[in-house]
Amino acid sequence: MHGLLLKDSIASFENRRVALKPVELGSREVVRVEGPSDWPTSSAELRYVLLWTSDRSGIQMRVHNGDIVPTIGADLKVADDSFSQRRILNRNAAFVGSYPNGTGFRLSLDEAAALVEAGSRNAEVIWDYLTADAIQSAIPPKPVSKIINFGDMSLEEASDYIEPLERLEKLVKPDRAKKSSRSLREQWWRYKAQAKAMYEQITSLSHVLCFSQDGKNLQPALVDQVKRVVIDTKVTVVADDSFSTFACLSSSLHRIWAIGDGYARARVFKYLPSHFSSFPLPEQDNELDELGIRLHHMQRACMKNRHVGLRELYNWVAEPDNRLSEILELRKIHHEIDNRFLQLAGWGDLRGNDYTFEAIAGIRQLLPDQEWRREVLRRLALENDRRATIQGDASTAGENDDEGEDE
């Protein structure tokens, strides 16, 4: 038997594909997992996992965090939680935003105002910029900064906007000149990825549902549509303005699905398009629609009255001692959403479960107990497989997640 101590990000999709999947497909198997856990010193913001592998012929039992289990998958989770089993159900509905690839594109409000003052036409290439932080902290969630956006303009066309182009020539071009990609070097005034498909899908919507890719609460933000907006690559966008969908994505069932499908790094959950594309949504429902509207209005009222953003608001929701009337009402609405979802799914036997305040991967959550979560995750996985089989789709969710980061 071999033991390893590794960073918990080993279980992320891109890492396990090259590191752990070959173990699962080979002659050895993961037989014991402990963690993820916080590193025992405060000097490092680090989480680790312990795992043991064994030759298949010598396996007597498999243990996951003290529990004897039938199988441990390549994602270091119990087999029923396996990421690799999840298949695509909802195509062309969830996206990552634009990838500028250069901090020089980004503008503070003062910098944007100065560029417009230098030339009024410059306003044509200065757009609102919706970032992951704005989703979590702005009241309400909305763009609070600006960005230069030349779109598909040629260099000759971009030259009509003297000051914005000069800024990019100074702050972006030198770094782009070092890139291995020829297109990045030669088209330094354009974004690395424009996310055109996303903007085509959301252009007619009244609002969009946004997740911070690196967040703690996995609560979607309902963001009112803005005409000229660039949504950053660290934002996962669901192109759906239905309040019923908003309610479903705010449910404990979706949060459990996302937690089981992803991983936590430095006390942060990573939310990617595959979490939505693989999720078996119930049918659109008037009662869910009404619950979604109630949740939206209560969130907005709390943020405005208490002067907190979405991140802080849901930190309060997960605090056992917080008994503010608005927080109690938010918890009540979430509970009603869960019960309606379960009823629509035909899982009425799971309704009425008590909620607990529990740390999952070091992040405090308000969720039903572990036994309930495992059963819900098992049923969701079976429903995902059933629907994908009917659709005749063998694609595995997560294969096409496009995670852009500034190089």
SEZA-537824 format. One record per residue (C-alpha): residue number from 0; x negated, y negated, z; residue in three letters. Coordinates in steps of 0.02 Angstrom, whole numbers, plus 50000, padded with zeros to 5 digits. Each point is the difference from the previous one (the first is absolute). Layout:
<atoms>
<atom NUM <X Y Z> 'ALA'>
...
</atoms>
This chain:
<atoms>
<atom 0 <50000 50000 50000> 'MET'>
<atom 1 <49935 49827 49955> 'HIS'>
<atom 2 <50046 49839 50092> 'GLY'>
<atom 3 <49995 49822 49933> 'LEU'>
<atom 4 <50024 49826 50074> 'LEU'>
<atom 5 <50062 49879 49866> 'LEU'>
<atom 6 <50081 49830 49980> 'LYS'>
<atom 7 <50189 50019 49991> 'ASP'>
<atom 8 <50002 49926 49823> 'SER'>
<atom 9 <49939 50172 49942> 'ILE'>
<atom 10 <50186 50044 49990> 'ALA'>
<atom 11 <50042 49857 49881> 'SER'>
<atom 12 <50054 50055 49827> 'PHE'>
<atom 13 <49843 49948 49906> 'GLU'>
<atom 14 <49882 50076 50130> 'ASN'>
<atom 15 <50090 50164 50030> 'ARG'>
<atom 16 <50011 50028 49812> 'ARG'>
<atom 17 <49811 50013 49988> 'VAL'>
<atom 18 <49956 50060 50176> 'ALA'>
<atom 19 <50139 50105 50076> 'LEU'>
<atom 20 <50101 50065 49853> 'LYS'>
<atom 21 <49853 50108 49939> 'PRO'>
<atom 22 <49993 50079 50174> 'VAL'>
<atom 23 <50184 50043 49991> 'GLU'>
<atom 24 <49979 50076 49826> 'LEU'>
<atom 25 <49839 50094 50044> 'GLY'>
<atom 26 <49956 50143 50116> 'SER'>
<atom 27 <50012 49896 50159> 'ARG'>
<atom 28 <50146 49920 50090> 'GLU'>
<atom 29 <50029 49864 50130> 'VAL'>
<atom 30 <50047 50093 50158> 'VAL'>
<atom 31 <49995 49866 50135> 'ARG'>
<atom 32 <50028 49812 50004> 'VAL'>
<atom 33 <49987 49877 50144> 'GLU'>
<atom 34 <50044 49818 49973> 'GLY'>
<atom 35 <49998 49872 49926> 'PRO'>
<atom 36 <49934 49917 50160> 'SER'>
<atom 37 <49923 49833 50045> 'ASP'>
<atom 38 <49811 49995 50015> 'TRP'>
<atom 39 <49963 49998 50188> 'PRO'>
<atom 40 <49907 49833 50000> 'THR'>
<atom 41 <50077 49828 49974> 'SER'>
<atom 42 <49854 49940 49895> 'SER'>
<atom 43 <50063 50091 49845> 'ALA'>
<atom 44 <50174 49989 49920> 'GLU'>
<atom 45 <49995 50180 49943> 'LEU'>
<atom 46 <50109 50154 50000> 'ARG'>
<atom 47 <49934 50176 49979> 'TYR'>
<atom 48 <50063 50176 49975> 'VAL'>
<atom 49 <49925 50168 50050> 'LEU'>
<atom 50 <50029 50149 49887> 'LEU'>
<atom 51 <49942 50179 49990> 'TRP'>
<atom 52 <49997 50113 49847> 'THR'>
<atom 53 <49986 50188 49991> 'SER'>
<atom 54 <49984 50135 49870> 'ASP'>
<atom 55 <50176 50059 49956> 'ARG'>
<atom 56 <49960 50181 50046> 'SER'>
<atom 57 <49963 49955 50181> 'GLY'>
<atom 58 <50149 49888 50042> 'ILE'>
<atom 59 <50101 50050 50153> 'GLN'>
<atom 60 <50100 49839 50029> 'MET'>
<atom 61 <50011 49818 49946> 'ARG'>
<atom 62 <50012 49861 50129> 'VAL'>
<atom 63 <50053 49821 49967> 'HIS'>
<atom 64 <49977 49882 50148> 'ASN'>
<atom 65 <50030 50142 50123> 'GLY'>
<atom 66 <50149 50077 49908> 'ASP'>
<atom 67 <49987 50169 49914> 'ILE'>
<atom 68 <50062 49972 49821> 'VAL'>
<atom 69 <50022 50108 49845> 'PRO'>
<atom 70 <49889 49899 49882> 'THR'>
<atom 71 <49898 49838 49997> 'ILE'>
<atom 72 <49997 49910 49833> 'GLY'>
<atom 73 <49861 49904 49912> 'ALA'>
<atom 74 <50072 49841 50077> 'ASP'>
<atom 75 <49961 50073 50174> 'LEU'>
<atom 76 <50186 50009 50040> 'LYS'>
<atom 77 <50115 50146 50036> 'VAL'>
<atom 78 <50049 50080 49835> 'ALA'>
<atom 79 <50179 49935 50002> 'ASP'>
<atom 80 <49927 49823 50005> 'ASP'>
<atom 81 <49886 50031 49851> 'SER'>
<atom 82 <49975 49852 49886> 'PHE'>
<atom 83 <49953 50110 49854> 'SER'>
<atom 84 <50176 50075 49992> 'GLN'>
<atom 85 <50084 49833 49966> 'ARG'>
<atom 86 <50060 49967 49825> 'ARG'>
<atom 87 <50058 49844 49909> 'ILE'>
<atom 88 <50187 49962 50006> 'LEU'>
<atom 89 <50013 49811 49973> 'ASN'>
<atom 90 <49899 49948 49848> 'ARG'>
<atom 91 <49957 49822 49946> 'ASN'>
<atom 92 <50069 49926 50161> 'ALA'>
<atom 93 <49849 49973 50115> 'ALA'>
<atom 94 <49841 49907 49955> 'PHE'>
<atom 95 <49844 49918 50068> 'VAL'>
<atom 96 <49980 49816 49960> 'GLY'>
<atom 97 <49875 49905 49894> 'SER'>
<atom 98 <49813 50025 50027> 'TYR'>
<atom 99 <49910 49833 49970> 'PRO'>
<atom 100 <49826 50069 50041> 'ASN'>
<atom 101 <49922 49838 50059> 'GLY'>
<atom 102 <50035 49892 50151> 'THR'>
<atom 103 <49975 49843 49895> 'GLY'>
<atom 104 <50173 50023 49925> 'PHE'>
<atom 105 <50080 49972 50171> 'ARG'>
<atom 106 <50047 49825 50056> 'LEU'>
<atom 107 <50054 49918 50161> 'SER'>
<atom 108 <50144 49879 49984> 'LEU'>
<atom 109 <49877 49854 50013> 'ASP'>
<atom 110 <49889 50072 49863> 'GLU'>
<atom 111 <50150 50027 49888> 'ALA'>
<atom 112 <50060 49821 50030> 'ALA'>
<atom 113 <49827 49932 49957> 'ALA'>
<atom 114 <49998 50095 49834> 'LEU'>
<atom 115 <50172 49933 49953> 'VAL'>
<atom 116 <49947 49824 50048> 'GLU'>
<atom 117 <49849 50018 49885> 'ALA'>
<atom 118 <50115 50046 49855> 'GLY'>
<atom 119 <50189 50022 50005> 'SER'>
<atom 120 <49994 50138 49867> 'ARG'>
<atom 121 <49898 50106 50121> 'ASN'>
<atom 122 <50163 50039 50091> 'ALA'>
<atom 123 <50043 50116 49854> 'GLU'>
<atom 124 <49864 50123 50053> 'VAL'>
<atom 125 <50019 49982 50189> 'ILE'>
<atom 126 <50125 50126 50066> 'TRP'>
<atom 127 <50069 50051 50169> 'ASP'>
<atom 128 <49900 50144 50077> 'TYR'>
<atom 129 <50083 50133 50107> 'LEU'>
<atom 130 <49875 50092 50108> 'THR'>
<atom 131 <50016 50144 50122> 'ALA'>
<atom 132 <49964 49883 50145> 'ASP'>
<atom 133 <50138 49880 49945> 'ALA'>
<atom 134 <50124 50144 49997> 'ILE'>
<atom 135 <49956 50040 50180> 'GLN'>
<atom 136 <49979 49826 50074> 'SER'>
<atom 137 <50094 49868 49898> 'ALA'>
<atom 138 <50172 49947 50065> 'ILE'>
<atom 139 <50094 50064 49902> 'PRO'>
<atom 140 <49887 50112 49893> 'PRO'>
<atom 141 <49951 49893 49850> 'LYS'>
<atom 142 <49848 49934 49904> 'PRO'>
<atom 143 <49900 49874 50103> 'VAL'>
<atom 144 <49850 49974 49885> 'SER'>
<atom 145 <49962 49976 49816> 'LYS'>
<atom 146 <49897 50085 49866> 'ILE'>
<atom 147 <49932 49959 49826> 'ILE'>
<atom 148 <50082 50108 49868> 'ASN'>
<atom 149 <49948 49989 49817> 'PHE'>
<atom 150 <50095 50159 49955> 'GLY'>
<atom 151 <49952 50060 49825> 'ASP'>
<atom 152 <49932 49831 49942> 'MET'>
<atom 153 <49846 49999 49891> 'SER'>
<atom 154 <49850 49901 50062> 'LEU'>
<atom 155 <50042 49865 49874> 'GLU'>
<atom 156 <50178 49985 50069> 'GLU'>
<atom 157 <49937 50001 50179> 'ALA'>
<atom 158 <49879 49859 49958> 'SER'>
<atom 159 <50149 49880 49993> 'ASP'>
<atom 160 <50005 50012 50190> 'TYR'>
<atom 161 <49830 49926 50038> 'ILE'>
<atom 162 <49991 49998 50190> 'GLU'>
<atom 163 <50075 50175 50034> 'PRO'>
<atom 164 <49885 50077 49869> 'LEU'>
<atom 165 <49849 49909 50071> 'GLU'>
<atom 166 <50041 50071 50171> 'ARG'>
<atom 167 <50005 50178 49931> 'LEU'>
<atom 168 <49841 49971 49901> 'GLU'>
<atom 169 <49914 49951 50162> 'LYS'>
<atom 170 <50077 50123 50123> 'LEU'>
<atom 171 <50053 50153 49897> 'VAL'>
<atom 172 <49891 50011 49844> 'LYS'>
<atom 173 <49832 50028 50090> 'PRO'>
<atom 174 <50067 50150 50094> 'ASP'>
<atom 175 <50090 50069 49849> 'ARG'>
<atom 176 <49835 49991 49902> 'ALA'>
<atom 177 <49933 50137 50116> 'LYS'>
<atom 178 <50144 50122 49966> 'LYS'>
<atom 179 <49972 50158 49900> 'SER'>
<atom 180 <50166 49976 49909> 'SER'>
<atom 181 <49978 49904 49837> 'ARG'>
<atom 182 <50178 49931 50006> 'SER'>
<atom 183 <49973 49930 50175> 'LEU'>
<atom 184 <49839 49915 49946> 'ARG'>
<atom 185 <50068 49928 49839> 'GLU'>
<atom 186 <50176 49954 50059> 'GLN'>
<atom 187 <49950 49924 50166> 'TRP'>
<atom 188 <50146 49876 50004> 'TRP'>
<atom 189 <50129 50141 49996> 'ARG'>
<atom 190 <50056 50119 50137> 'TYR'>
<atom 191 <49931 50175 50004> 'LYS'>
<atom 192 <50178 50068 50006> 'ALA'>
<atom 193 <50154 49894 49968> 'GLN'>
<atom 194 <50134 50127 50051> 'ALA'>
<atom 195 <50107 49954 49849> 'LYS'>
<atom 196 <50116 50150 50023> 'ALA'>
<atom 197 <50043 49942 50176> 'MET'>
<atom 198 <50046 49823 49947> 'TYR'>
<atom 199 <50107 50067 49857> 'GLU'>
<atom 200 <50097 50106 50125> 'GLN'>
<atom 201 <50028 49863 50130> 'ILE'>
<atom 202 <50034 49849 49888> 'THR'>
<atom 203 <50190 50018 50008> 'SER'>
<atom 204 <50012 50042 50186> 'LEU'>
<atom 205 <50060 49878 50133> 'SER'>
<atom 206 <49870 50066 50123> 'HIS'>
<atom 207 <49871 50139 50014> 'VAL'>
<atom 208 <49952 50121 50138> 'LEU'>
<atom 209 <49817 49985 50050> 'CYS'>
<atom 210 <49886 50101 50112> 'PHE'>
<atom 211 <49831 49944 50061> 'SER'>
<atom 212 <49889 50143 49942> 'GLN'>
<atom 213 <49902 49989 50163> 'ASP'>
<atom 214 <50128 49972 50137> 'GLY'>
<atom 215 <50052 50067 50169> 'LYS'>
<atom 216 <50189 50004 49995> 'ASN'>
<atom 217 <50041 50068 49825> 'LEU'>
<atom 218 <50148 49880 49996> 'GLN'>
<atom 219 <50041 49932 49827> 'PRO'>
<atom 220 <50014 49812 49979> 'ALA'>
<atom 221 <50144 49933 49896> 'LEU'>
<atom 222 <49922 49858 49900> 'VAL'>
<atom 223 <50107 49880 49899> 'ASP'>
<atom 224 <49951 49995 49817> 'GLN'>
<atom 225 <49889 49856 49945> 'VAL'>
<atom 226 <49986 49959 49815> 'LYS'>
<atom 227 <49812 49971 49987> 'ARG'>
<atom 228 <49920 50116 50125> 'VAL'>
<atom 229 <49848 50113 50002> 'VAL'>
<atom 230 <50019 50146 50120> 'ILE'>
<atom 231 <49834 50064 50066> 'ASP'>
<atom 232 <49934 50175 49976> 'THR'>
<atom 233 <50007 50033 50188> 'LYS'>
<atom 234 <50191 49991 49988> 'VAL'>
<atom 235 <50105 50150 49949> 'THR'>
<atom 236 <50158 49940 49913> 'VAL'>
<atom 237 <50163 50097 49982> 'VAL'>
<atom 238 <50097 49931 49852> 'ALA'>
<atom 239 <50172 50014 50078> 'ASP'>
<atom 240 <50110 49861 50071> 'ASP'>
<atom 241 <50131 50116 50074> 'SER'>
<atom 242 <50032 49975 50185> 'PHE'>
<atom 243 <50040 50186 50009> 'SER'>
<atom 244 <49822 50039 49943> 'THR'>
<atom 245 <49933 49870 50123> 'PHE'>
<atom 246 <50093 50091 50140> 'ALA'>
<atom 247 <49933 50171 49946> 'CYS'>
<atom 248 <49821 49937 49993> 'LEU'>
<atom 249 <50024 49925 50174> 'SER'>
<atom 250 <50057 50168 50071> 'SER'>
<atom 251 <49902 50114 50115> 'SER'>
<atom 252 <50015 50134 49865> 'LEU'>
<atom 253 <49901 49896 49876> 'HIS'>
<atom 254 <49874 49947 50132> 'ARG'>
<atom 255 <49971 50183 50045> 'ILE'>
<atom 256 <49980 50043 49816> 'TRP'>
<atom 257 <49873 49860 49977> 'ALA'>
<atom 258 <49903 50045 50157> 'ILE'>
<atom 259 <49996 50183 49950> 'GLY'>
<atom 260 <49950 49957 49822> 'ASP'>
<atom 261 <49862 49879 50044> 'GLY'>
<atom 262 <49868 49971 50130> 'TYR'>
<atom 263 <49948 49871 50128> 'ALA'>
<atom 264 <49834 49911 49990> 'ARG'>
<atom 265 <49944 49881 50138> 'ALA'>
<atom 266 <50178 50003 50071> 'ARG'>
<atom 267 <50078 49959 49833> 'VAL'>
<atom 268 <50118 50104 49892> 'PHE'>
<atom 269 <49971 49995 49813> 'LYS'>
<atom 270 <50160 49982 49900> 'TYR'>
<atom 271 <49987 50040 49814> 'LEU'>
<atom 272 <50126 50017 49857> 'PRO'>
<atom 273 <50001 50189 50019> 'SER'>
<atom 274 <50088 49983 50167> 'HIS'>
<atom 275 <50150 49929 49909> 'PHE'>
<atom 276 <49986 50098 49837> 'SER'>
<atom 277 <50010 50166 50094> 'SER'>
<atom 278 <50133 49951 50127> 'PHE'>
<atom 279 <50171 50085 49979> 'PRO'>
<atom 280 <50118 49853 50018> 'LEU'>
<atom 281 <50185 50030 50035> 'PRO'>
<atom 282 <50131 49934 49881> 'GLU'>
<atom 283 <50039 49814 50004> 'GLN'>
<atom 284 <50127 49972 50138> 'ASP'>
<atom 285 <50108 49853 50054> 'ASN'>
<atom 286 <49970 50032 50184> 'GLU'>
<atom 287 <49812 50006 49975> 'LEU'>
<atom 288 <50015 49841 49897> 'ASP'>
<atom 289 <50087 49912 50145> 'GLU'>
<atom 290 <49871 50066 50123> 'LEU'>
<atom 291 <49860 49935 49889> 'GLY'>
<atom 292 <50082 49828 49995> 'ILE'>
<atom 293 <50019 50000 50190> 'ARG'>
<atom 294 <49819 50050 50023> 'LEU'>
<atom 295 <49940 49865 49880> 'HIS'>
<atom 296 <50100 49863 50086> 'HIS'>
<atom 297 <49946 50056 50174> 'MET'>
<atom 298 <49816 50005 49948> 'GLN'>
<atom 299 <50009 49826 49926> 'ARG'>
<atom 300 <50090 49930 50153> 'ALA'>
<atom 301 <49872 50079 50119> 'CYS'>
<atom 302 <49852 49935 49900> 'MET'>
<atom 303 <50072 49825 49992> 'LYS'>
<atom 304 <50059 49989 50181> 'ASN'>
<atom 305 <49848 50083 50078> 'ARG'>
<atom 306 <49871 49926 49879> 'HIS'>
<atom 307 <49923 50169 49959> 'VAL'>
<atom 308 <49960 50089 49837> 'GLY'>
<atom 309 <50052 50176 49953> 'LEU'>
<atom 310 <49843 50079 50075> 'ARG'>
<atom 311 <50024 49923 50171> 'GLU'>
<atom 312 <50187 50030 49996> 'LEU'>
<atom 313 <49976 50187 49977> 'TYR'>
<atom 314 <49864 50003 50130> 'ASN'>
<atom 315 <50137 49940 50117> 'TRP'>
<atom 316 <50120 50134 49937> 'VAL'>
<atom 317 <49870 50131 50048> 'ALA'>
<atom 318 <49970 49929 50175> 'GLU'>
<atom 319 <50097 50100 50130> 'PRO'>
<atom 320 <50016 49853 50119> 'ASP'>
<atom 321 <50070 49879 49871> 'ASN'>
<atom 322 <50184 49979 50040> 'ARG'>
<atom 323 <50038 49841 49903> 'LEU'>
<atom 324 <50179 50006 49933> 'SER'>
<atom 325 <49941 49981 49820> 'GLU'>
<atom 326 <49876 50143 50018> 'ILE'>
<atom 327 <50133 50112 50075> 'LEU'>
<atom 328 <50114 49958 49853> 'GLU'>
<atom 329 <49861 50039 49875> 'LEU'>
<atom 330 <49972 50170 50081> 'ARG'>
<atom 331 <50187 50033 49995> 'LYS'>
<atom 332 <50010 49960 49813> 'ILE'>
<atom 333 <49852 50113 49962> 'HIS'>
<atom 334 <50085 50140 50097> 'HIS'>
<atom 335 <50161 49975 49901> 'GLU'>
<atom 336 <49901 50004 49837> 'ILE'>
<atom 337 <49920 50166 50051> 'ASP'>
<atom 338 <50168 50077 50044> 'ASN'>
<atom 339 <50080 49945 49836> 'ARG'>
<atom 340 <49852 50067 49899> 'PHE'>
<atom 341 <50013 50167 50091> 'LEU'>
<atom 342 <50186 50008 49968> 'GLN'>
<atom 343 <49978 49966 49813> 'LEU'>
<atom 344 <49863 50133 49992> 'ALA'>
<atom 345 <50115 50128 50081> 'GLY'>
<atom 346 <49889 50011 50154> 'TRP'>
<atom 347 <50129 49947 50128> 'GLY'>
<atom 348 <49929 50127 50124> 'ASP'>
<atom 349 <49850 49883 50022> 'LEU'>
<atom 350 <50100 49845 50044> 'ARG'>
<atom 351 <49999 49922 50172> 'GLY'>
<atom 352 <49819 50041 50044> 'ASN'>
<atom 353 <49921 49891 50135> 'ASP'>
<atom 354 <49859 49884 49949> 'TYR'>
<atom 355 <49830 49995 50084> 'THR'>
<atom 356 <49857 49875 50003> 'PHE'>
<atom 357 <49853 50102 49940> 'GLU'>
<atom 358 <49826 49966 49932> 'ALA'>
<atom 359 <49973 50085 49833> 'ILE'>
<atom 360 <49821 49989 49936> 'ALA'>
<atom 361 <49971 49868 50133> 'GLY'>
<atom 362 <50146 49891 49942> 'ILE'>
<atom 363 <50153 49984 50113> 'ARG'>
<atom 364 <50162 50044 49914> 'GLN'>
<atom 365 <50184 50010 50048> 'LEU'>
<atom 366 <50054 50169 49931> 'LEU'>
<atom 367 <50100 50155 50045> 'PRO'>
<atom 368 <49903 50139 50087> 'ASP'>
<atom 369 <49869 50111 49917> 'GLN'>
<atom 370 <50113 50151 49976> 'GLU'>
<atom 371 <50128 49891 49909> 'TRP'>
<atom 372 <49864 49922 49893> 'ARG'>
<atom 373 <49931 50168 49947> 'ARG'>
<atom 374 <50171 50065 49953> 'GLU'>
<atom 375 <50043 49842 49901> 'VAL'>
<atom 376 <49832 50008 49910> 'LEU'>
<atom 377 <50030 50183 49957> 'ARG'>
<atom 378 <50173 49963 49929> 'ARG'>
<atom 379 <49939 49849 49903> 'LEU'>
<atom 380 <49860 50105 49923> 'ALA'>
<atom 381 <50125 50135 49949> 'LEU'>
<atom 382 <50116 49869 49925> 'GLU'>
<atom 383 <49854 49921 49906> 'ASN'>
<atom 384 <49957 50169 49926> 'ASP'>
<atom 385 <50182 50041 49959> 'ARG'>
<atom 386 <50029 49838 49907> 'ARG'>
<atom 387 <49834 50006 49908> 'ALA'>
<atom 388 <50039 50177 49943> 'THR'>
<atom 389 <50169 49945 49933> 'ILE'>
<atom 390 <49917 49853 49910> 'GLN'>
<atom 391 <49869 50119 49930> 'GLY'>
<atom 392 <49858 49890 50062> 'ASP'>
<atom 393 <49840 50083 50062> 'ALA'>
<atom 394 <49904 49837 50029> 'SER'>
<atom 395 <49926 49983 50174> 'THR'>
<atom 396 <50031 49836 50089> 'ALA'>
<atom 397 <49842 49902 50034> 'GLY'>
<atom 398 <49905 50050 49844> 'GLU'>
<atom 399 <50030 49831 49919> 'ASN'>
<atom 400 <49990 49884 50150> 'ASP'>
<atom 401 <49895 49853 49943> 'ASP'>
<atom 402 <49909 49928 50148> 'GLU'>
<atom 403 <49910 49842 49949> 'GLY'>
<atom 404 <49871 49917 50111> 'GLU'>
<atom 405 <49880 49860 49965> 'ASP'>
<atom 406 <49833 50076 49956> 'GLU'>
</atoms>
